């Protein structure tokens, strides 16, 4: 019986302290990207961009933290915005590039801002060991390191959900519009 309780506690604690890994590009930067074919495979890129811009206008209400730039020459929309997660502002850039019958959406440049500090989002949340390495011996506290690792894992999970939800919202809007 004691062994079962120990195993249950072990699995619960390892799950709570599990490292969260985010998708990365070829050079190791966090990046969410998808290429989506629209229902009408012959829809011109300019028409797709009109729909993308309509979605962006609804999805991103004008605010201090959101900026949209349209590169008309290359038919690319850049959106710089942020997620508010656990009292932290996570800034990102969404780039949408339509082509004939499809578009590519790329979410990059994720940076966490909190009390004047700006830290790029890493490919995975820090582990307890990594947190312990980053502090001096006089301030090491295993419980505090575990709490920090758990908090960062939670932040990364919420960030992953938010990034994926943004791409899903765009995809749903693009699929809902019939030619």
N, CA, C and O atoms as a DFTB+ gen file, in Angstrom:
716 C
 N C O
     1  1       0.823      -1.200       0.000
     2  2       0.000       0.000       0.000
     3  2       0.863       1.258       0.000
     4  3       0.579       2.211      -0.726
     5  1       1.905       1.260       0.804
     6  2       2.791       2.412       0.878
     7  2       3.463       2.633      -0.478
     8  3       3.638       3.772      -0.910
     9  1       3.838       1.541      -1.147
    10  2       4.457       1.658      -2.469
    11  2       3.511       2.305      -3.484
    12  3       3.939       3.103      -4.318
    13  1       2.230       1.958      -3.408
    14  2       1.261       2.547      -4.332
    15  2       1.100       4.046      -4.087
    16  3       1.012       4.827      -5.036
    17  1       1.060       4.444      -2.828
    18  2       0.942       5.862      -2.494
    19  2       2.177       6.608      -2.998
    20  3       2.061       7.697      -3.560
    21  1       3.356       6.021      -2.794
    22  2       4.588       6.649      -3.253
    23  2       4.571       6.809      -4.781
    24  3       4.925       7.867      -5.300
    25  1       4.160       5.755      -5.495
    26  2       4.092       5.827      -6.957
    27  2       3.096       6.886      -7.428
    28  3       3.366       7.623      -8.377
    29  1       1.953       6.957      -6.766
    30  2       0.950       7.952      -7.127
    31  2       1.499       9.353      -6.911
    32  3       1.331      10.217      -7.771
    33  1       2.143       9.593      -5.794
    34  2       2.733      10.907      -5.526
    35  2       3.830      11.222      -6.536
    36  3       3.951      12.359      -6.991
    37  1       4.624      10.223      -6.883
    38  2       5.695      10.426      -7.856
    39  2       5.131      10.851      -9.208
    40  3       5.615      11.810      -9.808
    41  1       4.115      10.146      -9.688
    42  2       3.545      10.478     -10.994
    43  2       2.847      11.831     -10.968
    44  3       2.924      12.582     -11.941
    45  1       2.177      12.150      -9.888
    46  2       1.511      13.450      -9.785
    47  2       2.536      14.576      -9.766
    48  3       2.348      15.589     -10.439
    49  1       3.617      14.417      -9.009
    50  2       4.616      15.476      -8.924
    51  2       5.383      15.601     -10.232
    52  3       5.718      16.714     -10.638
    53  1       5.669      14.496     -10.897
    54  2       6.405      14.599     -12.164
    55  2       5.537      15.216     -13.242
    56  3       6.055      15.903     -14.122
    57  1       4.235      14.993     -13.201
    58  2       3.334      15.615     -14.160
    59  2       3.256      17.113     -13.917
    60  3       3.278      17.908     -14.856
    61  1       3.162      17.493     -12.639
    62  2       3.060      18.911     -12.308
    63  2       4.342      19.651     -12.673
    64  3       4.302      20.841     -12.984
    65  1       5.472      18.960     -12.637
    66  2       6.746      19.605     -12.924
    67  2       7.252      19.280     -14.328
    68  3       8.414      19.531     -14.649
    69  1       6.382      18.728     -15.154
    70  2       6.793      18.356     -16.514
    71  2       7.161      19.597     -17.306
    72  3       6.516      20.641     -17.202
    73  1       8.190      19.460     -18.083
    74  2       8.644      20.548     -18.926
    75  2       7.720      20.665     -20.131
    76  3       7.372      19.660     -20.750
    77  1       7.328      21.879     -20.461
    78  2       6.456      22.129     -21.598
    79  2       7.320      22.567     -22.770
    80  3       8.080      23.530     -22.666
    81  1       7.200      21.855     -23.887
    82  2       7.987      22.175     -25.084
    83  2       7.083      22.816     -26.116
    84  3       5.971      22.353     -26.370
    85  1       7.582      23.890     -26.705
    86  2       6.850      24.616     -27.730
    87  2       7.469      24.311     -29.098
    88  3       8.638      23.934     -29.168
    89  1       6.711      24.467     -30.177
    90  2       7.272      24.197     -31.510
    91  2       8.342      25.227     -31.862
    92  3       8.237      26.397     -31.493
    93  1       9.365      24.782     -32.572
    94  2      10.469      25.666     -32.957
    95  2      10.731      25.569     -34.457
    96  3      10.342      24.600     -35.110
    97  1      11.394      26.588     -34.986
    98  2      11.792      26.575     -36.397
    99  2      13.178      25.953     -36.529
   100  3      13.714      25.416     -35.559
   101  1      13.755      26.022     -37.715
   102  2      15.051      25.390     -37.991
   103  2      16.196      25.934     -37.146
   104  3      17.182      25.235     -36.916
   105  1      16.074      27.178     -36.681
   106  2      17.165      27.752     -35.892
   107  2      16.863      27.762     -34.393
   108  3      17.570      28.404     -33.616
   109  1      15.812      27.047     -33.992
   110  2      15.524      26.857     -32.578
   111  2      14.671      27.918     -31.922
   112  3      14.509      27.895     -30.702
   113  1      14.118      28.851     -32.686
   114  2      13.237      29.866     -32.122
   115  2      11.806      29.344     -32.085
   116  3      11.383      28.593     -32.964
   117  1      11.066      29.752     -31.057
   118  2       9.671      29.335     -30.950
   119  2       8.902      29.888     -32.142
   120  3       8.957      31.080     -32.444
   121  1       8.187      28.996     -32.808
   122  2       7.429      29.389     -33.992
   123  2       6.245      28.442     -34.200
   124  3       6.393      27.220     -34.205
   125  1       5.083      29.037     -34.369
   126  2       3.889      28.279     -34.759
   127  2       3.639      28.624     -36.214
   128  3       3.578      29.798     -36.578
   129  1       3.493      27.604     -37.044
   130  2       3.279      27.882     -38.463
   131  2       2.379      26.817     -39.065
   132  3       2.481      25.630     -38.754
   133  1       1.492      27.282     -39.940
   134  2       0.679      26.336     -40.700
   135  2       0.354      26.918     -42.058
   136  3       0.170      28.123     -42.225
   137  1       0.291      26.013     -43.022
   138  2      -0.135      26.358     -44.371
   139  2      -1.524      25.754     -44.525
   140  3      -1.729      24.561     -44.297
   141  1      -2.468      26.594     -44.912
   142  2      -3.865      26.162     -44.997
   143  2      -4.387      26.398     -46.411
   144  3      -4.260      27.491     -46.962
   145  1      -4.966      25.366     -46.977
   146  2      -5.630      25.490     -48.277
   147  2      -7.060      25.953     -48.026
   148  3      -7.760      25.395     -47.181
   149  1      -7.481      26.953     -48.749
   150  2      -8.846      27.459     -48.599
   151  2      -9.787      26.585     -49.417
   152  3      -9.340      25.885     -50.326
   153  1     -11.088      26.612     -49.111
   154  2     -12.036      25.733     -49.819
   155  2     -12.021      25.898     -51.335
   156  3     -12.159      24.921     -52.072
   157  1     -11.855      27.127     -51.797
   158  2     -11.795      27.374     -53.239
   159  2     -10.324      27.424     -53.638
   160  3      -9.653      28.434     -53.426
   161  1      -9.825      26.338     -54.213
   162  2      -8.395      26.230     -54.523
   163  2      -7.945      27.210     -55.604
   164  3      -6.748      27.368     -55.843
   165  1      -8.908      27.870     -56.258
   166  2      -8.554      28.828     -57.314
   167  2      -8.713      30.279     -56.855
   168  3      -8.632      31.204     -57.662
   169  1      -8.937      30.465     -55.572
   170  2      -9.124      31.823     -55.055
   171  2      -7.795      32.585     -55.137
   172  3      -6.775      32.088     -54.660
   173  1      -7.791      33.775     -55.730
   174  2      -6.555      34.555     -55.853
   175  2      -6.044      35.041     -54.496
   176  3      -6.810      35.217     -53.548
   177  1      -4.747      35.247     -54.432
   178  2      -4.101      35.675     -53.194
   179  2      -4.657      37.009     -52.697
   180  3      -4.818      37.192     -51.490
   181  1      -4.944      37.917     -53.576
   182  2      -5.486      39.237     -53.171
   183  2      -6.843      39.081     -52.483
   184  3      -7.127      39.766     -51.500
   185  1      -7.669      38.189     -52.996
   186  2      -8.977      37.958     -52.377
   187  2      -8.816      37.290     -51.011
   188  3      -9.539      37.613     -50.069
   189  1      -7.880      36.373     -50.910
   190  2      -7.602      35.739     -49.613
   191  2      -7.142      36.796     -48.620
   192  3      -7.552      36.777     -47.460
   193  1      -6.290      37.721     -49.067
   194  2      -5.808      38.772     -48.177
   195  2      -6.954      39.655     -47.697
   196  3      -6.958      40.075     -46.540
   197  1      -7.913      39.942     -48.550
   198  2      -9.073      40.732     -48.125
   199  2      -9.788      40.034     -46.969
   200  3     -10.186      40.679     -45.999
   201  1      -9.945      38.727     -47.077
   202  2     -10.602      37.959     -46.018
   203  2      -9.734      37.930     -44.758
   204  3     -10.247      38.039     -43.644
   205  1      -8.443      37.785     -44.935
   206  2      -7.526      37.787     -43.791
   207  2      -7.611      39.118     -43.058
   208  3      -7.685      39.156     -41.830
   209  1      -7.600      40.198     -43.810
   210  2      -7.664      41.527     -43.180
   211  2      -9.001      41.754     -42.486
   212  3      -9.052      42.412     -41.447
   213  1     -10.080      41.220     -43.043
   214  2     -11.383      41.323     -42.374
   215  2     -11.352      40.554     -41.056
   216  3     -11.850      41.044     -40.043
   217  1     -10.771      39.351     -41.062
   218  2     -10.630      38.575     -39.820
   219  2      -9.790      39.347     -38.813
   220  3     -10.169      39.453     -37.647
   221  1      -8.659      39.883     -39.245
   222  2      -7.767      40.603     -38.340
   223  2      -8.467      41.828     -37.748
   224  3      -8.272      42.152     -36.576
   225  1      -9.272      42.497     -38.552
   226  2     -10.007      43.652     -38.050
   227  2     -10.986      43.293     -36.957
   228  3     -11.208      44.082     -36.038
   229  1     -11.580      42.106     -37.044
   230  2     -12.511      41.648     -36.006
   231  2     -11.782      41.027     -34.822
   232  3     -12.149      41.258     -33.670
   233  1     -10.756      40.244     -35.104
   234  2     -10.035      39.511     -34.047
   235  2      -9.195      40.445     -33.178
   236  3      -9.091      40.252     -31.967
   237  1      -8.601      41.450     -33.802
   238  2      -7.728      42.380     -33.090
   239  2      -8.386      43.741     -33.026
   240  3      -8.311      44.532     -33.966
   241  1      -9.025      43.997     -31.916
   242  2      -9.623      45.307     -31.724
   243  2      -8.509      46.342     -31.592
   244  3      -7.479      46.055     -30.981
   245  1      -8.690      47.534     -32.147
   246  2      -7.646      48.556     -32.038
   247  2      -7.298      48.826     -30.566
   248  3      -8.173      49.081     -29.738
   249  1      -6.014      48.764     -30.275
   250  2      -5.559      49.015     -28.906
   251  2      -4.109      49.466     -28.935
   252  3      -3.461      49.484     -29.981
   253  1      -3.625      49.826     -27.771
   254  2      -2.240      50.270     -27.635
   255  2      -1.276      49.112     -27.900
   256  3      -0.164      49.332     -28.380
   257  1      -1.695      47.882     -27.591
   258  2      -0.793      46.731     -27.705
   259  2      -0.885      46.007     -29.042
   260  3      -0.197      45.006     -29.242
   261  1      -1.721      46.490     -29.965
   262  2      -1.878      45.816     -31.250
   263  2      -1.577      46.768     -32.404
   264  3      -2.026      47.914     -32.429
   265  1      -0.811      46.260     -33.345
   266  2      -0.447      47.044     -34.523
   267  2      -0.537      46.131     -35.744
   268  3      -0.043      45.004     -35.722
   269  1      -1.165      46.620     -36.797
   270  2      -1.246      45.876     -38.049
   271  2      -0.525      46.658     -39.139
   272  3      -0.703      47.869     -39.271
   273  1       0.291      45.954     -39.917
   274  2       0.962      46.566     -41.054
   275  2       0.734      45.676     -42.271
   276  3       0.980      44.471     -42.237
   277  1       0.269      46.287     -43.323
   278  2       0.026      45.552     -44.557
   279  2       1.071      45.953     -45.583
   280  3       1.176      47.124     -45.948
   281  1       1.831      44.994     -46.042
   282  2       2.819      45.204     -47.097
   283  2       2.108      44.905     -48.410
   284  3       1.983      43.751     -48.818
   285  1       1.649      45.959     -49.058
   286  2       0.845      45.804     -50.263
   287  2       1.666      45.238     -51.423
   288  3       1.152      44.465     -52.231
   289  1       2.927      45.618     -51.502
   290  2       3.772      45.150     -52.601
   291  2       3.951      43.635     -52.573
   292  3       3.930      42.986     -53.618
   293  1       4.127      43.075     -51.381
   294  2       4.349      41.627     -51.247
   295  2       3.103      40.878     -50.764
   296  3       3.132      39.657     -50.611
   297  1       2.010      41.611     -50.526
   298  2       0.746      41.020     -50.075
   299  2       0.921      40.205     -48.798
   300  3       0.530      39.040     -48.730
   301  1       1.520      40.843     -47.778
   302  2       1.762      40.202     -46.482
   303  2       1.184      41.089     -45.388
   304  3       1.361      42.307     -45.403
   305  1       0.494      40.469     -44.441
   306  2      -0.026      41.190     -43.283
   307  2       0.806      40.826     -42.062
   308  3       1.006      39.649     -41.762
   309  1       1.289      41.851     -41.360
   310  2       2.015      41.667     -40.107
   311  2       1.143      42.204     -38.983
   312  3       0.657      43.334     -39.043
   313  1       0.953      41.390     -37.966
   314  2       0.199      41.821     -36.793
   315  2       1.107      41.665     -35.583
   316  3       1.619      40.577     -35.320
   317  1       1.301      42.738     -34.859
   318  2       2.052      42.675     -33.603
   319  2       1.040      42.894     -32.503
   320  3       0.375      43.928     -32.442
   321  1       0.934      41.901     -31.630
   322  2      -0.061      41.970     -30.571
   323  2       0.482      41.267     -29.334
   324  3       1.681      41.006     -29.228
   325  1      -0.414      40.966     -28.403
   326  2       0.036      40.320     -27.167
   327  2      -1.091      39.529     -26.533
   328  3      -2.273      39.755     -26.792
   329  1      -0.679      38.595     -25.693
   330  2      -1.592      37.848     -24.835
   331  2      -1.309      38.288     -23.408
   332  3      -0.155      38.504     -23.039
   333  1      -2.351      38.422     -22.610
   334  2      -2.175      38.696     -21.190
   335  2      -2.393      37.376     -20.460
   336  3      -3.520      36.892     -20.357
   337  1      -1.302      36.797     -19.953
   338  2      -1.368      35.494     -19.293
   339  2      -0.742      35.609     -17.910
   340  3       0.437      35.938     -17.779
   341  1      -1.523      35.342     -16.897
   342  2      -1.025      35.374     -15.509
   343  2      -0.253      36.648     -15.195
   344  3       0.874      36.589     -14.704
   345  1      -0.853      37.790     -15.476
   346  2      -0.253      39.097     -15.201
   347  2       1.055      39.329     -15.949
   348  3       1.860      40.169     -15.545
   349  1       1.270      38.599     -17.022
   350  2       2.422      38.835     -17.891
   351  2       1.909      39.149     -19.281
   352  3       0.914      38.588     -19.740
   353  1       2.593      40.035     -19.925
   354  2       2.255      40.369     -21.292
   355  2       3.178      39.572     -22.197
   356  3       4.398      39.704     -22.100
   357  1       2.624      38.754     -23.070
   358  2       3.409      37.965     -24.019
   359  2       3.204      38.580     -25.392
   360  3       2.140      38.424     -25.992
   361  1       4.199      39.267     -25.883
   362  2       4.124      39.897     -27.205
   363  2       4.500      38.887     -28.292
   364  3       5.299      37.978     -28.066
   365  1       3.912      39.064     -29.465
   366  2       4.206      38.165     -30.584
   367  2       3.968      38.890     -31.898
   368  3       3.371      39.965     -31.939
   369  1       4.449      38.275     -32.967
   370  2       4.195      38.762     -34.321
   371  2       3.519      37.646     -35.101
   372  3       3.995      36.510     -35.119
   373  1       2.419      37.974     -35.739
   374  2       1.714      37.047     -36.624
   375  2       1.891      37.556     -38.044
   376  3       1.544      38.697     -38.351
   377  1       2.427      36.714     -38.901
   378  2       2.639      37.055     -40.307
   379  2       1.740      36.155     -41.148
   380  3       1.764      34.933     -41.003
   381  1       0.949      36.765     -42.025
   382  2       0.044      35.990     -42.872
   383  2       0.377      36.296     -44.327
   384  3       0.351      37.447     -44.763
   385  1       0.691      35.226     -45.069
   386  2       1.119      35.346     -46.462
   387  2       0.210      34.507     -47.354
   388  3       0.376      33.290     -47.430
   389  1      -0.739      35.133     -48.022
   390  2      -1.602      34.379     -48.936
   391  2      -0.915      34.098     -50.266
   392  3      -0.118      34.894     -50.763
   393  1      -1.243      32.964     -50.809
   394  2      -0.828      32.568     -52.158
   395  2      -2.090      32.062     -52.859
   396  3      -3.164      32.020     -52.258
   397  1      -1.963      31.697     -54.072
   398  2      -3.084      31.204     -54.863
   399  2      -3.700      29.969     -54.178
   400  3      -3.068      28.913     -54.142
   401  1      -4.913      30.089     -53.640
   402  2      -5.628      28.964     -53.045
   403  2      -5.196      28.549     -51.652
   404  3      -5.674      27.538     -51.139
   405  1      -4.296      29.312     -51.023
   406  2      -3.825      28.942     -49.686
   407  2      -3.198      30.158     -49.006
   408  3      -3.008      31.209     -49.618
   409  1      -2.888      29.984     -47.736
   410  2      -2.151      31.015     -47.003
   411  2      -1.244      30.333     -45.989
   412  3      -1.476      29.194     -45.584
   413  1      -0.209      31.056     -45.593
   414  2       0.683      30.583     -44.532
   415  2       0.592      31.585     -43.393
   416  3       0.744      32.790     -43.595
   417  1       0.341      31.071     -42.191
   418  2       0.287      31.904     -40.990
   419  2       1.443      31.484     -40.083
   420  3       1.615      30.301     -39.786
   421  1       2.225      32.460     -39.650
   422  2       3.392      32.192     -38.818
   423  2       3.364      33.103     -37.606
   424  3       3.293      34.326     -37.733
   425  1       3.419      32.502     -36.437
   426  2       3.422      33.239     -35.184
   427  2       4.814      33.113     -34.573
   428  3       5.248      32.008     -34.250
   429  1       5.520      34.237     -34.412
   430  2       6.913      34.237     -33.947
   431  2       7.176      35.401     -32.999
   432  3       6.266      36.124     -32.592
   433  1       8.455      35.554     -32.665
   434  2       8.944      36.684     -31.862
   435  2       8.224      36.799     -30.522
   436  3       7.836      37.894     -30.115
   437  1       8.048      35.683     -29.844
   438  2       7.355      35.693     -28.564
   439  2       8.293      36.183     -27.457
   440  3       9.378      35.638     -27.252
   441  1       7.847      37.221     -26.754
   442  2       8.633      37.833     -25.691
   443  2       7.718      38.080     -24.498
   444  3       6.634      38.644     -24.641
   445  1       8.167      37.652     -23.321
   446  2       7.415      37.881     -22.086
   447  2       7.862      39.197     -21.461
   448  3       9.057      39.459     -21.321
   449  1       6.893      40.012     -21.092
   450  2       7.179      41.280     -20.422
   451  2       6.516      41.251     -19.056
   452  3       5.334      40.934     -18.923
   453  1       7.309      41.590     -18.039
   454  2       6.781      41.610     -16.679
   455  2       7.625      42.557     -15.845
   456  3       8.818      42.324     -15.650
   457  1       7.015      43.620     -15.354
   458  2       7.678      44.591     -14.478
   459  2       8.978      45.112     -15.070
   460  3      10.004      45.175     -14.391
   461  1       8.923      45.484     -16.341
   462  2      10.078      46.067     -16.995
   463  2      11.079      45.077     -17.556
   464  3      12.030      45.485     -18.223
   465  1      10.898      43.810     -17.312
   466  2      11.807      42.801     -17.851
   467  2      11.236      42.250     -19.152
   468  3      10.032      42.018     -19.264
   469  1      12.110      42.044     -20.134
   470  2      11.722      41.489     -21.422
   471  2      12.557      40.234     -21.652
   472  3      13.779      40.311     -21.788
   473  1      11.896      39.082     -21.695
   474  2      12.598      37.819     -21.899
   475  2      11.989      37.055     -23.061
   476  3      10.777      36.839     -23.093
   477  1      12.819      36.640     -24.021
   478  2      12.286      35.830     -25.118
   479  2      11.758      34.498     -24.583
   480  3      12.343      33.899     -23.681
   481  1      10.656      34.054     -25.149
   482  2      10.106      32.746     -24.775
   483  2      11.025      31.685     -25.366
   484  3      11.324      31.698     -26.560
   485  1      11.459      30.785     -24.527
   486  2      12.365      29.717     -24.944
   487  2      11.577      28.541     -25.510
   488  3      10.351      28.499     -25.407
   489  1      12.281      27.597     -26.100
   490  2      11.645      26.433     -26.723
   491  2      10.966      25.524     -25.699
   492  3      10.046      24.784     -26.048
   493  1      11.404      25.571     -24.451
   494  2      10.766      24.764     -23.415
   495  2      10.824      25.506     -22.083
   496  3      11.726      26.307     -21.837
   497  1       9.847      25.224     -21.236
   498  2       9.814      25.865     -19.930
   499  2      10.998      25.374     -19.102
   500  3      11.447      24.243     -19.287
   501  1      11.513      26.203     -18.191
   502  2      12.676      25.790     -17.408
   503  2      12.337      24.677     -16.419
   504  3      11.228      24.608     -15.890
   505  1      13.312      23.819     -16.188
   506  2      13.153      22.747     -15.209
   507  2      13.607      23.246     -13.847
   508  3      14.204      24.318     -13.737
   509  1      13.326      22.473     -12.818
   510  2      13.778      22.807     -11.463
   511  2      15.303      22.896     -11.446
   512  3      15.860      23.807     -10.834
   513  1      15.980      21.965     -12.106
   514  2      17.447      21.965     -12.144
   515  2      17.970      23.229     -12.816
   516  3      18.947      23.814     -12.349
   517  1      17.334      23.661     -13.910
   518  2      17.768      24.878     -14.592
   519  2      17.553      26.105     -13.720
   520  3      18.387      27.010     -13.696
   521  1      16.440      26.134     -13.008
   522  2      16.181      27.261     -12.100
   523  2      17.215      27.267     -10.983
   524  3      17.747      28.321     -10.637
   525  1      17.503      26.099     -10.417
   526  2      18.508      26.020      -9.355
   527  2      19.876      26.464      -9.849
   528  3      20.628      27.077      -9.091
   529  1      20.221      26.172     -11.101
   530  2      21.508      26.586     -11.668
   531  2      21.605      28.095     -11.816
   532  3      22.696      28.661     -11.737
   533  1      20.475      28.744     -12.029
   534  2      20.503      30.172     -12.307
   535  2      20.539      31.042     -11.057
   536  3      20.712      32.257     -11.163
   537  1      20.381      30.454      -9.883
   538  2      20.427      31.241      -8.650
   539  2      21.675      30.892      -7.855
   540  3      22.268      29.829      -8.043
   541  1      22.062      31.783      -6.979
   542  2      23.255      31.543      -6.173
   543  2      22.958      30.529      -5.080
   544  3      21.802      30.294      -4.727
   545  1      24.022      29.933      -4.549
   546  2      23.855      28.912      -3.499
   547  2      23.147      29.449      -2.273
   548  3      22.426      28.702      -1.611
   549  1      23.327      30.718      -1.950
   550  2      22.703      31.274      -0.745
   551  2      21.203      31.438      -0.892
   552  3      20.485      31.488       0.107
   553  1      20.715      31.525      -2.135
   554  2      19.278      31.717      -2.324
   555  2      18.557      30.464      -2.801
   556  3      17.352      30.503      -3.052
   557  1      19.283      29.347      -2.929
   558  2      18.646      28.121      -3.408
   559  2      17.615      27.633      -2.397
   560  3      17.866      27.563      -1.194
   561  1      16.471      27.308      -2.924
   562  2      15.394      26.767      -2.120
   563  2      14.632      25.821      -3.045
   564  3      13.996      26.262      -4.002
   565  1      14.694      24.542      -2.763
   566  2      14.094      23.537      -3.645
   567  2      12.601      23.767      -3.835
   568  3      12.092      23.648      -4.949
   569  1      11.898      24.095      -2.761
   570  2      10.454      24.309      -2.864
   571  2      10.155      25.507      -3.750
   572  3       9.244      25.463      -4.576
   573  1      10.915      26.568      -3.578
   574  2      10.719      27.753      -4.411
   575  2      11.026      27.444      -5.874
   576  3      10.292      27.868      -6.766
   577  1      12.103      26.708      -6.122
   578  2      12.459      26.333      -7.495
   579  2      11.358      25.481      -8.122
   580  3      11.028      25.666      -9.293
   581  1      10.790      24.555      -7.361
   582  2       9.696      23.720      -7.869
   583  2       8.472      24.569      -8.183
   584  3       7.805      24.348      -9.195
   585  1       8.170      25.545      -7.317
   586  2       7.025      26.430      -7.556
   587  2       7.246      27.271      -8.809
   588  3       6.332      27.462      -9.612
   589  1       8.482      27.775      -8.966
   590  2       8.785      28.579     -10.151
   591  2       8.687      27.740     -11.420
   592  3       8.149      28.196     -12.429
   593  1       9.203      26.521     -11.372
   594  2       9.132      25.639     -12.547
   595  2       7.682      25.314     -12.884
   596  3       7.305      25.279     -14.055
   597  1       6.883      25.080     -11.871
   598  2       5.469      24.773     -12.095
   599  2       4.744      25.996     -12.664
   600  3       3.910      25.863     -13.559
   601  1       5.061      27.175     -12.150
   602  2       4.450      28.397     -12.653
   603  2       4.830      28.626     -14.120
   604  3       3.976      28.982     -14.932
   605  1       6.098      28.423     -14.459
   606  2       6.545      28.608     -15.835
   607  2       5.922      27.565     -16.760
   608  3       5.562      27.880     -17.894
   609  1       5.792      26.327     -16.285
   610  2       5.142      25.289     -17.095
   611  2       3.691      25.677     -17.369
   612  3       3.194      25.491     -18.480
   613  1       3.016      26.214     -16.359
   614  2       1.637      26.673     -16.536
   615  2       1.552      27.810     -17.544
   616  3       0.651      27.839     -18.382
   617  1       2.491      28.744     -17.462
   618  2       2.538      29.851     -18.405
   619  2       2.741      29.334     -19.828
   620  3       2.062      29.775     -20.755
   621  1       3.668      28.407     -19.997
   622  2       3.938      27.857     -21.327
   623  2       2.735      27.079     -21.862
   624  3       2.454      27.127     -23.059
   625  1       2.027      26.368     -20.996
   626  2       0.832      25.648     -21.440
   627  2      -0.235      26.630     -21.919
   628  3      -0.854      26.423     -22.962
   629  1      -0.446      27.700     -21.150
   630  2      -1.442      28.693     -21.541
   631  2      -1.025      29.417     -22.820
   632  3      -1.859      29.711     -23.676
   633  1       0.264      29.699     -22.938
   634  2       0.771      30.345     -24.138
   635  2       0.571      29.455     -25.359
   636  3       0.146      29.928     -26.414
   637  1       0.875      28.175     -25.218
   638  2       0.674      27.221     -26.305
   639  2      -0.797      27.206     -26.728
   640  3      -1.103      27.217     -27.920
   641  1      -1.697      27.180     -25.755
   642  2      -3.128      27.178     -26.061
   643  2      -3.539      28.461     -26.774
   644  3      -4.316      28.419     -27.728
   645  1      -3.022      29.605     -26.317
   646  2      -3.376      30.891     -26.922
   647  2      -2.879      30.986     -28.365
   648  3      -3.609      31.445     -29.243
   649  1      -1.650      30.559     -28.611
   650  2      -1.097      30.603     -29.967
   651  2      -1.903      29.708     -30.906
   652  3      -2.255      30.108     -32.016
   653  1      -2.184      28.504     -30.446
   654  2      -2.958      27.575     -31.280
   655  2      -4.376      28.099     -31.516
   656  3      -4.925      27.928     -32.604
   657  1      -4.969      28.734     -30.506
   658  2      -6.323      29.283     -30.640
   659  2      -6.361      30.413     -31.673
   660  3      -7.338      30.545     -32.410
   661  1      -5.317      31.216     -31.729
   662  2      -5.251      32.286     -32.725
   663  2      -5.239      31.705     -34.129
   664  3      -5.968      32.171     -35.005
   665  1      -4.413      30.688     -34.346
   666  2      -4.341      30.062     -35.673
   667  2      -5.650      29.353     -36.028
   668  3      -6.066      29.372     -37.186
   669  1      -6.295      28.734     -35.051
   670  2      -7.584      28.072     -35.288
   671  2      -8.650      29.104     -35.648
   672  3      -9.459      28.874     -36.547
   673  1      -8.654      30.233     -34.955
   674  2      -9.626      31.286     -35.241
   675  2      -9.490      31.773     -36.682
   676  3     -10.488      31.954     -37.381
   677  1      -8.254      31.984     -37.119
   678  2      -8.016      32.405     -38.500
   679  2      -8.491      31.336     -39.475
   680  3      -9.163      31.635     -40.462
   681  1      -8.140      30.105     -39.192
   682  2      -8.520      29.008     -40.092
   683  2     -10.036      28.871     -40.190
   684  3     -10.574      28.705     -41.285
   685  1     -10.721      28.941     -39.060
   686  2     -12.190      28.841     -39.065
   687  2     -12.815      29.975     -39.866
   688  3     -13.771      29.760     -40.611
   689  1     -12.283      31.169     -39.715
   690  2     -12.816      32.315     -40.463
   691  2     -12.589      32.130     -41.952
   692  3     -13.454      32.472     -42.759
   693  1     -11.453      31.602     -42.320
   694  2     -11.143      31.414     -43.741
   695  2     -11.956      30.268     -44.342
   696  3     -12.311      30.313     -45.520
   697  1     -12.244      29.266     -43.561
   698  2     -13.005      28.116     -44.067
   699  2     -14.504      28.423     -44.114
   700  3     -15.231      27.813     -44.898
   701  1     -14.973      29.356     -43.288
   702  2     -16.392      29.671     -43.231
   703  2     -16.854      30.481     -44.428
   704  3     -18.036      30.468     -44.773
   705  1     -15.945      31.172     -45.049
   706  2     -16.303      32.031     -46.187
   707  2     -16.280      31.202     -47.465
   708  3     -15.250      30.654     -47.856
   709  1     -17.404      31.129     -48.081
   710  2     -17.534      30.379     -49.340
   711  2     -17.302      31.303     -50.517
   712  3     -17.601      32.495     -50.439
   713  1     -16.774      30.771     -51.605
   714  2     -16.523      31.610     -52.794
   715  2     -17.807      32.139     -53.404
   716  3     -17.765      32.856     -54.404
